[in-house]
């Protein structure tokens, strides 16, 4: 485990992450870290440490401790992160959901935000292709199925942007 994954693990414990959420969050953090390091080496346009920790904690708003709150995890997560003194991660949490790019107020803007968003698009409980991951999400959230074509197009656009000039491709994350 890296130092940042150890820090994240302490939050997972404190916020009582169930096993599936811990597994997913560790995978998102690892994918985000790998992509952030490659991007930072290429053009220095991201902060790998912030992106890695943001990847690990992107779903903190799904904590069972927050289950009585009706607001979405993309609203609760940033509030928790701010309260924990991790304000630099708040926008990474707020702008990561699959539907975020469809709304200008939540669309990922920075490279850091796009990396966490993309890592979440590729990581369920294992690394998946974009189509496979979205199909998996359709099963859990069938109400979003009509948006999938637009969400997939947005994810593909972010993927193209993130991998441009990196010398690695999306298949290298598996």
N, C-alpha and C positions, 0 to 999 in steps of 0.2 A: 504494500500500500504506500502511496505517496503521502507526504506531509499533509497536503490538501485533502486527500481522501480520508485521512485520519481525522482531520478537523470536521469534515462533512459527516463522518460516522458519529461523532459526538452529537451533532444536531439530529441525525436520524434517531438516535437513542432518546434524546430529550423530547423530541416531538413524536415519539412512538410510531415511527414508520412501520407499517406492516412489511413483511418480507418481500412481497411483489414490488412495493414502492422503493424499497432500499435497493433491490436488484436493478430496477429500471433506472433509478437516479445514479447509481454507480456507473452504469453503462453509458448514460448520457454524458456524465462528467468525463469519462475516459475518451469517448469520441470527440467531445468538444476540446479536450486538452490536445489530442493529436492534431486536430484540424487547426487549432489556434497556434500551436508551435510551428506548423508548416507555414501558416499565413504570416506569422511574425518573422520567420526566417526569410520569407519572400519579400515582404514589403514593410514590416514593422508596424502594420496598421491595426494591431490588436494587442491586448494584454493577456498573455496566456494564463497567468495565475488567476486573474479575475474571471476569465472565461471558464477555466476548469472548475473553480469553486462555484461559479454561477450555474454550470451544468449540473453539478452535484445537487445543488439546492434549488433548482428551478421549480420543483413541485412541492416546496415546503408548505404551500397553501392547501395541500391535500392532506395535511396532518389530521389524524383522527381527533386531536385536541380541538380542532376547529370545526368539527362536524355539525354543530348546531347553527353555524353562521351560513346564511343563504347566499352570500356573495360568492362569486366564482373564485377558483384557486388562483387565477391570474390577477385578482384584486387582493386577495388575502395574503398571498406570498410576498408581494412587495411590502405590505404593512409589517409582516413578521420580520422580514429582512431589515427594514428600517429600524424596528424596535431592537433588533439584535446588534445594531451598530454596523450592519453590512449594507448600507445604502447604495454602495457601488454595484450591488447585485440586483437591486430592485427592478430596474428596467429589463434586465435579462429574464427575470421571472414574469414580468408583466407582458412581455412581447413574444413569449415562446409558444402559446397554443397554436394548434393546427389552423384555426380560423383567424389568427391575428393578422396575417397579411391582407385579408379582405376588408379590413377596416383601417383607414388612414390613421386613426388615433391609437391603434395598437400594433400597426405593422412594424416589424423589425427594421431599424434604420441604420445602425452602426454595424460594422463587421462583427464586433463582439456579440451583439444581439442576434445577428443572422446565424452565427455559428451555433449558439445555444438552440435557437429555433430549429436549425437543420439537424443537429445531433438528436433532438427530440423526435424529429420526423423519421429518423433511421433506427431508433432504439425503442423496442418494446421491452420484452424480457430477453431478447437477443437482438443482434444487428440484423436489420431487414432492409429490403429495397423499399423505395417510397410507396410503390403500389401495394406491396404486401402489408406494410405498416398501416396505411390508410384503410385497407380492407379489414384489418384487425380492429381498428378503431370503429369502423362501421358496425361491427358486431356489438360493441359495448355502447355506442352512441348512435343508434340508427336515425335519430332526428337530424343529424348533420349530413346524412348521405346525399341529399340534393346539392350540397355545396362541394362535394368531393372533387369534381372536375376542376373547379376554380381553385380549390386548395392545392390540388396536385400541380396545376400550372404554376401557381405561386411558389411551391416548393421546388419545382424544376428550375425556375428562374433564379432562386437563391442558390441552388446547387451549382448552376452554371457560373454565377458570379463568384462564389467561394472557391471553386476549383480552377478558375482561370489562371493560367501561368504557374500553378503549383508543381507540376511535374508528377502529380499523383491524381488518381481519379476516384470517383465515388466507390467503385468496387474495391479499392485498396483499404477501405475502412472495415470491411467484413472480417 
